[in-house]
Amino acid sequence: MFQLFQSATALRRTAILCSLGAMGALSACQNTSGAQTATDTTSGKPKVSQTELRAFCPPVVLREGTSFFNSYAKGGEGDGTKLRYQVSINDVTRSCVHNGDQVTMTIAVAGRVVPGPVRAAGAATVPIRVAVTADDQVLYSQLFQHAIEVPGGVSATQFTFTDPNATFTAPDIARVKAFVGFDEGEPKKTAAAE
């Protein structure tokens, strides 16, 4: 029993020493010289600079009520038996590039398409709005008609969308927020509403 305890203790000590050695080796790789940019030798493109890494990137938010989009067969608006597909946004993310007080955000969306009872193979086109605001001021707004390929015979498929060009000037970046979601435009008037 004592021998088993000694081997377990020795094993733990070895694991701790290996971990400390690996951490020491990794810390030696850190650049503390203050160099601002490195270049990726495989592509020749600049890597992320320390300034970029420390810069604030505004949050991107999925606007309430815009995470689902339904498409119906002609004349079947609101009728579940005439649903062609339902699209949902599951995740959003962003990255930023700063150039003085000008910011270019790349905003990405991931989602899912579920075919309905009157599905049709082919492209499902969805209206995705990307907007950037500072309080009440709109700094950037773009509506995209994004085509998603929906193969026949599948119960669901995933999609991604990216807007790499959300560029704006923001002297006070802390007030900026980006929004994304489906935008069907103004609601259609019904006979009851007229």
N, C-alpha and C positions, 0 to 999 in steps of 0.2 A: 504494500500500500504506500509506504514511504517513497519507494522508487517511482511509482506512478506520479506522486505529487511532485517529486523533483523534476521529472521529465516535462510535466505540464508547465512548471515554473520556468524552466529553461526555454521551452518553446515560446512562452509569452515574452521573455526577455529578448529573445532573438527577433521576434516580430516587432517589438518596440524599437530596437536598435535599427532594424531595416527601415522602418517607417521614418525615424529621425534622419537616417542617412539620405533617404529619398527626398525628404523635405529640404535638407541642406543643399543637395545637388540642384533641386529646382529653384531654390532661392538664389543660387549663384547665377542662374540664367536670366534673372530679372535685370532690366535696363534701368539704372538709376542715374545715368549720365545726363538726363534731361533732353535727349534727342527727341525731336518732334515727330518725325515720320520715318518709317522703314519701308522698303520696297519688297514686294513678293517676287522672289527671283524666278519663279516659274511663269508668271504672267506679265511681269513688268509693271503691274498696277500698284499704286501706293496702298499700303496697308492703313489701317485706322491709326490716326495720330493720337498722342496722349491728350491733346486739347479736345479732339473729337470725343474721345472716350469719357472725358470728364464733363462734357457739355450736356446741358439739359435737353432732353427730347420730350416734347409735349405728349401727354397721354392720348391714346386713341380710344374712343368710346363707341360702343354700339348703341345708337340712339333708340330710346324706348319706342316700341311699337313698329320698328323697322327691321326686325330680325327674320320675318317670314314673308314670303311672296307666293301667292297662289295664281295659277293660270288655268282658266276655264275654257272649254269649247265655246264656240260662238253662240251667244244667247243663253249661256248657262251660268252667268255670274252669280256666285254664292251657292250654287247647287252642287253639293258634294258628289253626286253621281256623274257630274259633267266636268270633274276636275281632271285637267291634263297632267299637271305636276305641282308639287309644293316644294319650294326651295327655302332652306334655312341657313343662316349664318351662325356658325358655331364658335369661331375664334377670330380675333383681330390682333394685329401687331404692327409695329412701325420701327423705322430707323431714321436717323437724321444726319444731314451733312450741313455744317455751318460755314458761312462765308461772310464774316462781319455780322451785320444784323439781318442778313438774308439766310433763310433756312429752306432746305429742300427735304421734305419728308417722303419716304417710301412707305406707303400704307398697304398692308396685305390683309386679305380676307380668306378664310377657309370655311367651306360649308358643304351642304348635302342637298341632293335633289332626290325626291321620292316621287316616282310616277303615280298618277291617279288612275281611276277606272277607265278613262278615255285617253290613255297614254298614246303617244306616237313617238317612234324612234326618230332620232335626229337632234337638232339643236334646240335647246330651251334658251330663250333670250330673256335676261332679267335686267331691270334698271337699278344700277348701284350708284348711289350718291356718295361722294367724298367731299367733306367740307371742313375747313379750318377756321376757327373763330378766336377772337380775343374779346372776351365779354360779349357785347352785342354787335361787334364789328365783324363782318365776314371778310376774311383774308384770302380765302380760296374756296371755290365751289365748282365741282365738275360732275356731270351726270354721264355715266357710261352705260351703253347697252352691251352687256356681256353675254356672249353666246357660250352655252355649256352643252357639250355633246352628251346625249342621253342614249346609250345603247339599248336596243330592243331586248326584251326578255330579262332585264335585271330588276331587282326590287328597289335598288337605290344606287346612287353613285356620288362620289365626292367631287368638289371643284375648288379651285383657288383663283383668286383675282388679285392683281397688284397694280397700284397706281404709283409709279416711281417719280412723278412730277409735281407733287403738291408743294409748290414754291411760293414763298411769301416773305415779306419784310416784317420783322417783329422786334421792335426795340425793347419790349418788355415780354420776353418769352415765357415767363412764369404765368402769365394770364392766358396763354394760348392753349386751346384744346382742339383735337381733331375728332370728327364724327364720321361714321360710315353706317350705311344701311340701305335697304331697298327704298326706292322713291318712285311711286306710281304717279306722281304729280297730284293735281287737284282731284278730290273725289268727284266721281261722275254724279250729276244731278239725277235724282229719280223723280218719277211722276208725283210721289208724295211730298217731295221737298220743294217742288215748284209751285 
